[in-house]
Amino acid sequence: MERRKTKEIRIGDKMIGGNHPILIQSMTNTKTEDVEATVAQIGKLTKAGCDIIRCAVPTMEAAKALGEIKARVDIPVVADIHFDYRLAIAAMEHGADKIRINPGNIGSKERIKAVVDVAKERNIPIRVGVNSGSLEKELVEKYHGVTAEGIVESAIDKVRVIEELGYDNLVVSIKSSDVLMCVKAHELITKAMDYPLHVGITESGTLTSGNIKSSIGLALILNQGIGDTIRVSLTGDPVEEIKSAKLILRTLGLRRGGIEVVSCPTCGRTQIDLISLANQVEQVVADYPLDIKVAVMGCVVNGPGEAKEADLGVAGGIGEGLLIKRGEIIKKVPEEQLLDALRFELDHWSE
C-alpha cells in the first residue's frame, strides 16, 4: 500500500511521519509518582516491542518524576496532561520528550501560549488529542450529535490555535470508541492537514472485545495508508497492547520481524492438547528475533500438508508429534519433547 506522506516529527530519538516506520505506543497504568513501578513496567513494554511510552501526569509530583523515569528507560516518554497547564510546563522542564494535551481543557489562550512557548523553546512536539467523548457542546449541536465531522472540526480548531502561536511541531490524534466513526474521521482529516497521526480506537474494551474493535478499526485506517504511530487500547496488561499492535502491523505487511504463529482450530481428530501446545509455542517463540512462520497443527492427518507454507511446524498424534521443516517431516518425538525439539530448531535456525 502507498502510505500517506506527512510532516516528519522527532520524539526523543525516534522519528514518525514521512517514510518512517509506524511506531507502537502504549501507556503505563502505574502511578507515575511511583518511579520504581513505572520504570519496571516500561522495561517490560520495551522488551515486548513498545517504541514510545506515555505516562499520566495528574500531579506536580508525577511531572517531577519524569526526569528520573526518563533517565532509566530506553524509549521516548510522553507526558499525558489534562486541565492544568502548569503540569505540561513542569513535564517538559523535567524531560518529557513529547506532551499530549487537549487545548480545549487547558484553559485560556494565555495558558495555552505559556505551554507552547516552553515547547517552542525546547523543540518538544505537542500531540493535540481530541476524543469523541469530550466533543464541545456547540459542535454536538451543530452536527446533531457526536459525528466524525465534529471530531475533525474540533481537531482543526485546536491545531489552528497552536499554529497561530507560531508552532507546528505537532502530532494529531482523533479517537472514538465508535469504530466506523473513527475510520471516517481519519479519512476526513487527511484532506485537511499533513501532520502525522496517532491512531487508535479509544476505550475499545477488554482483551477480547478491545482486540476485535481495534483490529477492525486500525486495519481499515492503516490499509488506506493513514497513520504514523498506533496504540491498541485495552483494559488489561499493557503488554497485551504491544503484542496486538505488532500482529496488526505484521498482518497488514507494515512491519517485519518476529515469529508468526499459525495454528489450526481443534476438531474431533485432535489427539494432542493443541490449545496448551499452541499457547506454549507462542510463549517460546516470543524470545526469538526471527522473521519466520511457525505452524502448530492438531493431527498427523492434515498437519504436514497444512504446515507446508510455514518454515517450521509441529503436528500432534497420539502421545507423539511430528516436527516439520519447510514442508518436510524431519523428526518424530514424544509429545512431551515437542517443545524442546522446536526450541532446538529455533536455536540453530541461522546455522
Secondary structure, DSSP 4 states (H G I P E B T S, - for coil): -PPPP---EEETTEEESTTPPPEEEEE--S-TT-HHHHHHHHHHHHHHT-SEEEEE--SHHHHHHHHHHHHT-SS-EEEE--S-HHHHHHHHHTT-SEEEE-HHHH-SHHHHHHHHHHHHHHT--EEEEEEGGG--HHHHHHTTSS-HHHHHHHHHHHHHHHHTTT---EEEEEE-SSHHHHHHHHHHHTTT--S-BEE--TT--SHHHHHHHHHHHHHHHHTTT--SEE----SS-HHHHHHHHHHHHHHTTS---SPEEEEPPP-TT--S-HHHHHHHHHHHHTT-----EEEEES-TTTHHHHTTTSSEEEEE-SSEEEEEETTEEEEEEEGGGHHHHHHHHHHTTT-
